[in-house]
Amino acid sequence: MPSSRFPSRLVPVVLLLAPEYRHRRAAGAASLEYRHRRAAGAASLQASSPTAPTPPVPRGVLNTPAFAGTVVRQVRLPAGQKLIALTFDDGPWPVTTEKVLDILHQYNARATFFWIGKNLARYPRIAQRVVEGGHAVGNHTWSHPYTPVSPAAAAREVDPTAALIARDTQVSTWLFRPPGGNLKTGVARYALSKGYTVVMWSVSSADTDPKAPWTAFADNVLKGARPGSIVLMHDGGGNRSRTVEALPVILAGLQQQGYRFVSVPELLAHSEPLGGQATSR
């Protein structure tokens, strides 16, 4: 079980949706506030040289003790429950993340955002808006490496990102997603050894395909969705305007099918993993 980076008085719990998050969004004011960018010199962490700041006591802990040190792709739900978890990678990102948040709000949908540390260092106010909206967050490494890394390098990818999330949002997360979903580069192995839940996916929108129209992204999700699915999309890392176009169609279509949109911790709280594996490989 993870215990090394945060004060011992933090008891791991599954944070489904803290009440304080539900009544923090002031309709127009919050939206305007979080559109302001932090001046370049104000950032206390430099993306080129990550260090692990000492975080304050987090205001919430996103932890799933039953799934610590496991890989999860989807879950088996009790009969009749149609829950699905939408996830967004590579943010926080200017404009796109905020548009995604606005659309999710329109559909009363909660989601999970997997953040790259260097992007969080640049756009902390956008990250704060994600948490204020009641969404869950996860660790997606500091620099999104695709190539194999040493254990020491893996630690430099995971630990500073975790600490920055805690410092800037006061949320301690034990959800991790490796770049590209690659379990063999060393970062997933390190995260598993620390007790993270490595969250993969069972449905991909394929929204990184540079040639596909946005309608293809929507079709991929609507046709592939099953109760207990974890859906992969992207709000950062490039031009995600097609994802923004597809999202309302995805939400409306799934809603018509009777689905309810929950965060990954909420989804995991309902069942045991299907195809998950307790592994430190």
Phi and psi restraints in degrees (value plus and minus 20) as a CYANA .aco file:
   2 PRO   PHI     -91.7   -51.7
   2 PRO   PSI     115.3   155.3
   3 SER   PHI    -174.3  -134.3
   3 SER   PSI     -21.5    18.5
   4 SER   PHI    -106.1   -66.1
   4 SER   PSI     -45.7    -5.7
   5 ARG   PHI    -117.2   -77.2
   5 ARG   PSI     -34.4     5.6
   6 PHE   PHI    -143.7  -103.7
   6 PHE   PSI     141.9   181.9
   7 PRO   PHI     -75.5   -35.5
   7 PRO   PSI     123.7   163.7
   8 SER   PHI     -86.0   -46.0
   8 SER   PSI     -38.8     1.2
   9 ARG   PHI     -95.5   -55.5
   9 ARG   PSI     -25.8    14.2
  10 LEU   PHI    -100.7   -60.7
  10 LEU   PSI      94.6   134.6
  11 VAL   PHI    -112.1   -72.1
  11 VAL   PSI     104.4   144.4
  12 PRO   PHI     -81.1   -41.1
  12 PRO   PSI     110.0   150.0
  13 VAL   PHI    -159.7  -119.7
  13 VAL   PSI     142.0   182.0
  14 VAL   PHI    -107.9   -67.9
  14 VAL   PSI      95.4   135.4
  15 LEU   PHI    -111.2   -71.2
  15 LEU   PSI      83.4   123.4
  16 LEU   PHI     -99.5   -59.5
  16 LEU   PSI     -75.8   -35.8
  17 LEU   PHI    -186.0  -146.0
  17 LEU   PSI      75.5   115.5
  18 ALA   PHI     -79.2   -39.2
  18 ALA   PSI     115.5   155.5
  19 PRO   PHI     -75.1   -35.1
  19 PRO   PSI     -52.5   -12.5
  20 GLU   PHI     -84.7   -44.7
  20 GLU   PSI     -47.0    -7.0
  21 TYR   PHI     -93.6   -53.6
  21 TYR   PSI     -47.0    -7.0
  22 ARG   PHI     -92.7   -52.7
  22 ARG   PSI     -50.7   -10.7
  23 HIS   PHI    -136.0   -96.0
  23 HIS   PSI      13.2    53.2
  24 ARG   PHI    -118.0   -78.0
  24 ARG   PSI     -43.9    -3.9
  25 ARG   PHI     -97.2   -57.2
  25 ARG   PSI      91.2   131.2
  26 ALA   PHI    -110.1   -70.1
  26 ALA   PSI     103.6   143.6
  27 ALA   PHI     -56.6   -16.6
  27 ALA   PSI     -92.9   -52.9
  28 GLY   PHI    -110.2   -70.2
  28 GLY   PSI     -49.6    -9.6
  29 ALA   PHI     -83.6   -43.6
  29 ALA   PSI     -65.0   -25.0
  30 ALA   PHI     -84.6   -44.6
  30 ALA   PSI     -59.8   -19.8
  31 SER   PHI     -81.5   -41.5
  31 SER   PSI     -61.5   -21.5
  32 LEU   PHI     -90.2   -50.2
  32 LEU   PSI     -62.2   -22.2
  33 GLU   PHI     -78.7   -38.7
  33 GLU   PSI     -63.1   -23.1
  34 TYR   PHI    -101.4   -61.4
  34 TYR   PSI     -20.2    19.8
  35 ARG   PHI    -107.0   -67.0
  35 ARG   PSI     -31.0     9.0
  36 HIS   PHI     -95.5   -55.5
  36 HIS   PSI     116.1   156.1
  37 ARG   PHI    -112.2   -72.2
  37 ARG   PSI     124.3   164.3
  38 ARG   PHI     -89.4   -49.4
  38 ARG   PSI     111.3   151.3
  39 ALA   PHI     -78.9   -38.9
  39 ALA   PSI     123.9   163.9
  40 ALA   PHI     -73.1   -33.1
  40 ALA   PSI     -62.6   -22.6
  41 GLY   PHI     -95.4   -55.4
  41 GLY   PSI     -29.4    10.6
  42 ALA   PHI    -101.6   -61.6
  42 ALA   PSI     -39.1     0.9
  43 ALA   PHI     -86.6   -46.6
  43 ALA   PSI     110.4   150.4
  44 SER   PHI    -108.2   -68.2
  44 SER   PSI     -30.7     9.3
  45 LEU   PHI    -137.9   -97.9
  45 LEU   PSI     118.1   158.1
  46 GLN   PHI    -117.9   -77.9
  46 GLN   PSI     110.3   150.3
  47 ALA   PHI     -82.6   -42.6
  47 ALA   PSI     -45.2    -5.2
  48 SER   PHI     -99.6   -59.6
  48 SER   PSI     -36.5     3.5
  49 SER   PHI    -163.4  -123.4
  49 SER   PSI      57.1    97.1
  50 PRO   PHI     -87.4   -47.4
  50 PRO   PSI     118.2   158.2
  51 THR   PHI    -150.9  -110.9
  51 THR   PSI     141.1   181.1
  52 ALA   PHI    -118.5   -78.5
  52 ALA   PSI      80.7   120.7
  53 PRO   PHI     -90.7   -50.7
  53 PRO   PSI     137.3   177.3
  54 THR   PHI     -98.7   -58.7
  54 THR   PSI      95.2   135.2
  55 PRO   PHI    -100.0   -60.0
  55 PRO   PSI     134.0   174.0
  56 PRO   PHI     -94.2   -54.2
  56 PRO   PSI     155.9   195.9
  57 VAL   PHI     -83.6   -43.6
  57 VAL   PSI      98.3   138.3
  58 PRO   PHI     -84.2   -44.2
  58 PRO   PSI     129.4   169.4
  59 ARG   PHI    -103.6   -63.6
  59 ARG   PSI     -27.3    12.7
  60 GLY   PHI    -180.3  -140.3
  60 GLY   PSI     132.2   172.2
  61 VAL   PHI    -142.3  -102.3
  61 VAL   PSI      98.6   138.6
  62 LEU   PHI    -113.4   -73.4
  62 LEU   PSI      76.9   116.9
  63 ASN   PHI    -158.8  -118.8
  63 ASN   PSI     128.6   168.6
  64 THR   PHI    -150.9  -110.9
  64 THR   PSI      61.9   101.9
  65 PRO   PHI     -74.0   -34.0
  65 PRO   PSI     -57.2   -17.2
  66 ALA   PHI     -87.2   -47.2
  66 ALA   PSI     -36.8     3.2
  67 PHE   PHI    -133.2   -93.2
  67 PHE   PSI     -10.6    29.4
  68 ALA   PHI     -80.1   -40.1
  68 ALA   PSI     112.6   152.6
  69 GLY   PHI      52.3    92.3
  69 GLY   PSI       3.4    43.4
  70 THR   PHI    -143.3  -103.3
  70 THR   PSI     141.4   181.4
  71 VAL   PHI    -125.2   -85.2
  71 VAL   PSI     107.9   147.9
  72 VAL   PHI    -143.8  -103.8
  72 VAL   PSI     111.8   151.8
  73 ARG   PHI    -132.8   -92.8
  73 ARG   PSI     -54.9   -14.9
  74 GLN   PHI    -183.5  -143.5
  74 GLN   PSI     154.3   194.3
  75 VAL   PHI    -149.8  -109.8
  75 VAL   PSI     137.8   177.8
  76 ARG   PHI    -113.8   -73.8
  76 ARG   PSI     105.8   145.8
  77 LEU   PHI    -125.4   -85.4
  77 LEU   PSI     136.3   176.3
  78 PRO   PHI     -78.4   -38.4
  78 PRO   PSI     130.8   170.8
  79 ALA   PHI     -74.7   -34.7
  79 ALA   PSI     114.7   154.7
  80 GLY   PHI      73.0   113.0
  80 GLY   PSI     -33.1     6.9
  81 GLN   PHI    -109.5   -69.5
  81 GLN   PSI     102.3   142.3
  82 LYS   PHI    -135.3   -95.3
  82 LYS   PSI      58.9    98.9
  83 LEU   PHI    -126.2   -86.2
  83 LEU   PSI     126.2   166.2
  84 ILE   PHI    -165.8  -125.8
  84 ILE   PSI     124.3   164.3
  85 ALA   PHI    -133.7   -93.7
  85 ALA   PSI      94.8   134.8
  86 LEU   PHI    -107.5   -67.5
  86 LEU   PSI     114.8   154.8
  87 THR   PHI    -148.1  -108.1
  87 THR   PSI     127.9   167.9
  88 PHE   PHI    -149.4  -109.4
  88 PHE   PSI     108.8   148.8
  89 ASP   PHI    -126.7   -86.7
  89 ASP   PSI     138.0   178.0
  90 ASP   PHI      60.9   100.9
  90 ASP   PSI     -13.0    27.0
  91 GLY   PHI    -108.5   -68.5
  91 GLY   PSI    -185.3  -145.3
  92 PRO   PHI     -88.8   -48.8
  92 PRO   PSI     132.4   172.4
  93 TRP   PHI    -159.1  -119.1
  93 TRP   PSI     116.4   156.4
  94 PRO   PHI     -82.6   -42.6
  94 PRO   PSI     125.3   165.3
  95 VAL   PHI      49.7    89.7
  95 VAL   PSI     -80.2   -40.2
  96 THR   PHI     -82.4   -42.4
  96 THR   PSI     -70.2   -30.2
  97 THR   PHI     -78.7   -38.7
  97 THR   PSI     -60.3   -20.3
  98 GLU   PHI     -87.6   -47.6
  98 GLU   PSI     -57.7   -17.7
  99 LYS   PHI     -86.1   -46.1
  99 LYS   PSI     -60.9   -20.9
 100 VAL   PHI     -80.1   -40.1
 100 VAL   PSI     -63.6   -23.6
 101 LEU   PHI     -81.8   -41.8
 101 LEU   PSI     -61.3   -21.3
 102 ASP   PHI     -82.6   -42.6
 102 ASP   PSI     -62.4   -22.4
 103 ILE   PHI     -87.6   -47.6
 103 ILE   PSI     -63.4   -23.4
 104 LEU   PHI     -79.0   -39.0
 104 LEU   PSI     -61.1   -21.1
 105 HIS   PHI     -81.5   -41.5
 105 HIS   PSI     -59.6   -19.6
 106 GLN   PHI     -80.8   -40.8
 106 GLN   PSI     -50.6   -10.6
 107 TYR   PHI    -123.5   -83.5
 107 TYR   PSI      -9.0    31.0
 108 ASN   PHI      32.0    72.0
 108 ASN   PSI      23.3    63.3
 109 ALA   PHI    -127.8   -87.8
 109 ALA   PSI     115.1   155.1
 110 ARG   PHI    -121.7   -81.7
 110 ARG   PSI     127.9   167.9
 111 ALA   PHI    -160.5  -120.5
 111 ALA   PSI    -198.6  -158.6
 112 THR   PHI    -148.9  -108.9
 112 THR   PSI     110.9   150.9
 113 PHE   PHI    -133.0   -93.0
 113 PHE   PSI     104.9   144.9
 114 PHE   PHI    -121.3   -81.3
 114 PHE   PSI      95.7   135.7
 115 TRP   PHI    -120.1   -80.1
 115 TRP   PSI     123.1   163.1
 116 ILE   PHI    -109.5   -69.5
 116 ILE   PSI     110.7   150.7
 117 GLY   PHI     -76.9   -36.9
 117 GLY   PSI     -63.9   -23.9
 118 LYS   PHI     -87.6   -47.6
 118 LYS   PSI     -47.5    -7.5
 119 ASN   PHI     -94.6   -54.6
 119 ASN   PSI     -57.9   -17.9
 120 LEU   PHI     -82.0   -42.0
 120 LEU   PSI     -58.3   -18.3
 121 ALA   PHI     -82.1   -42.1
 121 ALA   PSI     -51.1   -11.1
 122 ARG   PHI    -103.6   -63.6
 122 ARG   PSI     -53.2   -13.2
 123 TYR   PHI    -149.4  -109.4
 123 TYR   PSI      38.8    78.8
 124 PRO   PHI     -85.3   -45.3
 124 PRO   PSI     -51.3   -11.3
 125 ARG   PHI     -88.8   -48.8
 125 ARG   PSI     -53.6   -13.6
 126 ILE   PHI     -86.3   -46.3
 126 ILE   PSI     -61.1   -21.1
 127 ALA   PHI     -81.2   -41.2
 127 ALA   PSI     -60.5   -20.5
 128 GLN   PHI     -83.0   -43.0
 128 GLN   PSI     -56.6   -16.6
 129 ARG   PHI     -86.7   -46.7
 129 ARG   PSI     -55.5   -15.5
 130 VAL   PHI     -78.2   -38.2
 130 VAL   PSI     -68.8   -28.8
 131 VAL   PHI     -88.5   -48.5
 131 VAL   PSI     -59.5   -19.5
 132 GLU   PHI     -79.7   -39.7
 132 GLU   PSI     -50.5   -10.5
 133 GLY   PHI     -98.2   -58.2
 133 GLY   PSI     -20.0    20.0
 134 GLY   PHI      65.8   105.8
 134 GLY   PSI      -6.5    33.5
 135 HIS   PHI    -107.8   -67.8
 135 HIS   PSI     136.3   176.3
 136 ALA   PHI    -108.6   -68.6
 136 ALA   PSI     138.9   178.9
 137 VAL   PHI    -153.5  -113.5
 137 VAL   PSI     134.7   174.7
 138 GLY   PHI    -161.0  -121.0
 138 GLY   PSI     147.8   187.8
 139 ASN   PHI    -111.6   -71.6
 139 ASN   PSI     108.0   148.0
 140 HIS   PHI    -144.8  -104.8
 140 HIS   PSI       8.8    48.8
 141 THR   PHI      55.8    95.8
 141 THR   PSI     151.3   191.3
 142 TRP   PHI    -101.5   -61.5
 142 TRP   PSI     -63.7   -23.7
 143 SER   PHI    -145.8  -105.8
 143 SER   PSI     -13.2    26.8
 144 HIS   PHI      42.4    82.4
 144 HIS   PSI      35.9    75.9
 145 PRO   PHI     -96.3   -56.3
 145 PRO   PSI     117.4   157.4
 146 TYR   PHI    -118.6   -78.6
 146 TYR   PSI     -42.7    -2.7
 147 THR   PHI    -111.8   -71.8
 147 THR   PSI     137.8   177.8
 148 PRO   PHI     -78.8   -38.8
 148 PRO   PSI     124.3   164.3
 149 VAL   PHI    -149.8  -109.8
 149 VAL   PSI     138.6   178.6
 150 SER   PHI     -94.6   -54.6
 150 SER   PSI     144.7   184.7
 151 PRO   PHI     -76.7   -36.7
 151 PRO   PSI     -58.5   -18.5
 152 ALA   PHI     -86.0   -46.0
 152 ALA   PSI     -61.8   -21.8
 153 ALA   PHI     -87.4   -47.4
 153 ALA   PSI     -56.7   -16.7
 154 ALA   PHI     -81.6   -41.6
 154 ALA   PSI     -61.4   -21.4
 155 ALA   PHI     -80.9   -40.9
 155 ALA   PSI     -59.1   -19.1
 156 ARG   PHI     -89.4   -49.4
 156 ARG   PSI     -41.6    -1.6
 157 GLU   PHI    -101.6   -61.6
 157 GLU   PSI     -58.0   -18.0
 158 VAL   PHI    -111.3   -71.3
 158 VAL   PSI     -70.1   -30.1
 159 ASP   PHI     -85.4   -45.4
 159 ASP   PSI     -68.1   -28.1
 160 PRO   PHI     -82.8   -42.8
 160 PRO   PSI     -53.8   -13.8
 161 THR   PHI     -85.4   -45.4
 161 THR   PSI     -64.2   -24.2
 162 ALA   PHI     -80.7   -40.7
 162 ALA   PSI     -63.5   -23.5
 163 ALA   PHI     -86.9   -46.9
 163 ALA   PSI     -57.2   -17.2
 164 LEU   PHI     -89.6   -49.6
 164 LEU   PSI     -59.3   -19.3
 165 ILE   PHI     -78.0   -38.0
 165 ILE   PSI     -66.4   -26.4
 166 ALA   PHI     -84.8   -44.8
 166 ALA   PSI     -60.3   -20.3
 167 ARG   PHI     -89.7   -49.7
 167 ARG   PSI     -64.7   -24.7
 168 ASP   PHI    -104.0   -64.0
 168 ASP   PSI     -43.8    -3.8
 169 THR   PHI    -140.5  -100.5
 169 THR   PSI     -30.1     9.9
 170 GLN   PHI      37.1    77.1
 170 GLN   PSI      15.1    55.1
 171 VAL   PHI    -141.3  -101.3
 171 VAL   PSI     106.9   146.9
 172 SER   PHI    -117.6   -77.6
 172 SER   PSI      97.4   137.4
 173 THR   PHI    -132.0   -92.0
 173 THR   PSI     120.8   160.8
 174 TRP   PHI    -138.6   -98.6
 174 TRP   PSI       9.1    49.1
 175 LEU   PHI    -121.8   -81.8
 175 LEU   PSI     115.7   155.7
 176 PHE   PHI    -158.7  -118.7
 176 PHE   PSI     121.1   161.1
 177 ARG   PHI    -151.4  -111.4
 177 ARG   PSI     104.7   144.7
 178 PRO   PHI     -95.3   -55.3
 178 PRO   PSI     127.1   167.1
 179 PRO   PHI     -75.8   -35.8
 179 PRO   PSI     112.6   152.6
 180 GLY   PHI      48.1    88.1
 180 GLY   PSI     -13.9    26.1
 181 GLY   PHI      48.6    88.6
 181 GLY   PSI      -0.5    39.5
 182 ASN   PHI    -104.2   -64.2
 182 ASN   PSI      97.7   137.7
 183 LEU   PHI    -109.8   -69.8
 183 LEU   PSI     -17.3    22.7
 184 LYS   PHI    -136.7   -96.7
 184 LYS   PSI      -9.1    30.9
 185 THR   PHI    -109.7   -69.7
 185 THR   PSI     -29.4    10.6
 186 GLY   PHI      90.0   130.0
 186 GLY   PSI     -48.3    -8.3
 187 VAL   PHI     -93.7   -53.7
 187 VAL   PSI     -59.0   -19.0
 188 ALA   PHI     -86.0   -46.0
 188 ALA   PSI     -60.6   -20.6
 189 ARG   PHI     -79.8   -39.8
 189 ARG   PSI     -63.7   -23.7
 190 TYR   PHI     -83.5   -43.5
 190 TYR   PSI     -66.2   -26.2
 191 ALA   PHI     -80.7   -40.7
 191 ALA   PSI     -62.7   -22.7
 192 LEU   PHI     -82.1   -42.1
 192 LEU   PSI     -59.2   -19.2
 193 SER   PHI     -86.0   -46.0
 193 SER   PSI     -43.8    -3.8
 194 LYS   PHI    -111.6   -71.6
 194 LYS   PSI     -22.2    17.8
 195 GLY   PHI      74.4   114.4
 195 GLY   PSI      -9.7    30.3
 196 TYR   PHI     -88.0   -48.0
 196 TYR   PSI     133.4   173.4
 197 THR   PHI    -109.3   -69.3
 197 THR   PSI      96.9   136.9
 198 VAL   PHI    -107.2   -67.2
 198 VAL   PSI      94.2   134.2
 199 VAL   PHI    -120.1   -80.1
 199 VAL   PSI      92.4   132.4
 200 MET   PHI    -116.9   -76.9
 200 MET   PSI    -163.6  -123.6
 201 TRP   PHI    -175.5  -135.5
 201 TRP   PSI     139.0   179.0
 202 SER   PHI    -132.5   -92.5
 202 SER   PSI     -35.3     4.7
 203 VAL   PHI    -154.0  -114.0
 203 VAL   PSI     108.8   148.8
 204 SER   PHI    -133.2   -93.2
 204 SER   PSI     113.4   153.4
 205 SER   PHI     -93.2   -53.2
 205 SER   PSI     -38.5     1.5
 206 ALA   PHI      38.2    78.2
 206 ALA   PSI      16.8    56.8
 207 ASP   PHI     -99.4   -59.4
 207 ASP   PSI     -16.0    24.0
 208 THR   PHI    -113.0   -73.0
 208 THR   PSI     -22.4    17.6
 209 ASP   PHI     -87.4   -47.4
 209 ASP   PSI      95.3   135.3
 210 PRO   PHI     -90.9   -50.9
 210 PRO   PSI     -35.8     4.2
 211 LYS   PHI    -123.8   -83.8
 211 LYS   PSI     -37.0     3.0
 212 ALA   PHI     -97.5   -57.5
 212 ALA   PSI     123.0   163.0
 213 PRO   PHI     -96.0   -56.0
 213 PRO   PSI     142.1   182.1
 214 TRP   PHI     -82.0   -42.0
 214 TRP   PSI     -48.3    -8.3
 215 THR   PHI     -82.2   -42.2
 215 THR   PSI     -50.4   -10.4
 216 ALA   PHI     -86.7   -46.7
 216 ALA   PSI     -57.5   -17.5
 217 PHE   PHI     -82.4   -42.4
 217 PHE   PSI     -64.6   -24.6
 218 ALA   PHI     -83.5   -43.5
 218 ALA   PSI     -63.8   -23.8
 219 ASP   PHI     -81.0   -41.0
 219 ASP   PSI     -60.8   -20.8
 220 ASN   PHI     -79.0   -39.0
 220 ASN   PSI     -61.7   -21.7
 221 VAL   PHI     -95.6   -55.6
 221 VAL   PSI     -66.5   -26.5
 222 LEU   PHI     -85.1   -45.1
 222 LEU   PSI     -54.3   -14.3
 223 LYS   PHI    -101.4   -61.4
 223 LYS   PSI     -47.3    -7.3
 224 GLY   PHI    -114.4   -74.4
 224 GLY   PSI     -32.9     7.1
 225 ALA   PHI     -86.4   -46.4
 225 ALA   PSI     118.3   158.3
 226 ARG   PHI    -159.5  -119.5
 226 ARG   PSI     135.7   175.7
 227 PRO   PHI     -75.1   -35.1
 227 PRO   PSI     109.8   149.8
 228 GLY   PHI      71.0   111.0
 228 GLY   PSI     -17.5    22.5
 229 SER   PHI     -91.4   -51.4
 229 SER   PSI     130.4   170.4
 230 ILE   PHI    -133.9   -93.9
 230 ILE   PSI     103.0   143.0
 231 VAL   PHI    -125.6   -85.6
 231 VAL   PSI     112.6   152.6
 232 LEU   PHI    -117.5   -77.5
 232 LEU   PSI     105.5   145.5
 233 MET   PHI    -160.7  -120.7
 233 MET   PSI     157.3   197.3
 234 HIS   PHI    -154.0  -114.0
 234 HIS   PSI     115.6   155.6
 235 ASP   PHI    -131.6   -91.6
 235 ASP   PSI     -27.2    12.8
 236 GLY   PHI    -157.9  -117.9
 236 GLY   PSI    -195.5  -155.5
 237 GLY   PHI      65.8   105.8
 237 GLY   PSI     -11.6    28.4
 238 GLY   PHI     134.4   174.4
 238 GLY   PSI    -184.6  -144.6
 239 ASN   PHI     -96.0   -56.0
 239 ASN   PSI      89.2   129.2
 240 ARG   PHI    -131.6   -91.6
 240 ARG   PSI       9.9    49.9
 241 SER   PHI     -83.6   -43.6
 241 SER   PSI     -51.0   -11.0
 242 ARG   PHI     -90.0   -50.0
 242 ARG   PSI     -54.7   -14.7
 243 THR   PHI     -84.0   -44.0
 243 THR   PSI     -61.5   -21.5
 244 VAL   PHI     -81.3   -41.3
 244 VAL   PSI     -59.6   -19.6
 245 GLU   PHI     -86.7   -46.7
 245 GLU   PSI     -58.1   -18.1
 246 ALA   PHI     -94.8   -54.8
 246 ALA   PSI     -49.2    -9.2
 247 LEU   PHI     -78.4   -38.4
 247 LEU   PSI     -67.1   -27.1
 248 PRO   PHI     -81.6   -41.6
 248 PRO   PSI     -55.1   -15.1
 249 VAL   PHI     -87.6   -47.6
 249 VAL   PSI     -60.7   -20.7
 250 ILE   PHI     -83.1   -43.1
 250 ILE   PSI     -68.3   -28.3
 251 LEU   PHI     -83.8   -43.8
 251 LEU   PSI     -65.6   -25.6
 252 ALA   PHI     -84.7   -44.7
 252 ALA   PSI     -62.6   -22.6
 253 GLY   PHI     -84.8   -44.8
 253 GLY   PSI     -63.4   -23.4
 254 LEU   PHI     -89.6   -49.6
 254 LEU   PSI     -56.0   -16.0
 255 GLN   PHI     -82.9   -42.9
 255 GLN   PSI     -60.7   -20.7
 256 GLN   PHI     -83.2   -43.2
 256 GLN   PSI     -48.9    -8.9
 257 GLN   PHI    -101.8   -61.8
 257 GLN   PSI     -21.6    18.4
 258 GLY   PHI      73.6   113.6
 258 GLY   PSI      -6.1    33.9
 259 TYR   PHI    -101.7   -61.7
 259 TYR   PSI     130.9   170.9
 260 ARG   PHI    -137.5   -97.5
 260 ARG   PSI     116.9   156.9
 261 PHE   PHI    -115.9   -75.9
 261 PHE   PSI     100.2   140.2
 262 VAL   PHI    -148.6  -108.6
 262 VAL   PSI     144.2   184.2
 263 SER   PHI     -96.7   -56.7
 263 SER   PSI     145.9   185.9
 264 VAL   PHI     -80.1   -40.1
 264 VAL   PSI     -65.5   -25.5
 265 PRO   PHI     -78.6   -38.6
 265 PRO   PSI     -58.4   -18.4
 266 GLU   PHI     -83.8   -43.8
 266 GLU   PSI     -62.5   -22.5
 267 LEU   PHI     -83.0   -43.0
 267 LEU   PSI     -65.3   -25.3
 268 LEU   PHI     -85.5   -45.5
 268 LEU   PSI     -49.5    -9.5
 269 ALA   PHI     -86.2   -46.2
 269 ALA   PSI     -36.5     3.5
 270 HIS   PHI    -112.4   -72.4
 270 HIS   PSI     -32.5     7.5
 271 SER   PHI    -184.5  -144.5
 271 SER   PSI     153.1   193.1
 272 GLU   PHI    -102.0   -62.0
 272 GLU   PSI     136.5   176.5
 273 PRO   PHI     -90.1   -50.1
 273 PRO   PSI     128.3   168.3
 274 LEU   PHI    -127.8   -87.8
 274 LEU   PSI      89.5   129.5
 275 GLY   PHI      64.1   104.1
 275 GLY   PSI     -14.4    25.6
 276 GLY   PHI     -95.0   -55.0
 276 GLY   PSI     141.4   181.4
 277 GLN   PHI    -164.2  -124.2
 277 GLN   PSI     110.4   150.4
 278 ALA   PHI    -101.3   -61.3
 278 ALA   PSI      89.1   129.1
 279 THR   PHI    -168.2  -128.2
 279 THR   PSI     131.3   171.3
 280 SER   PHI    -146.1  -106.1
 280 SER   PSI       1.7    41.7
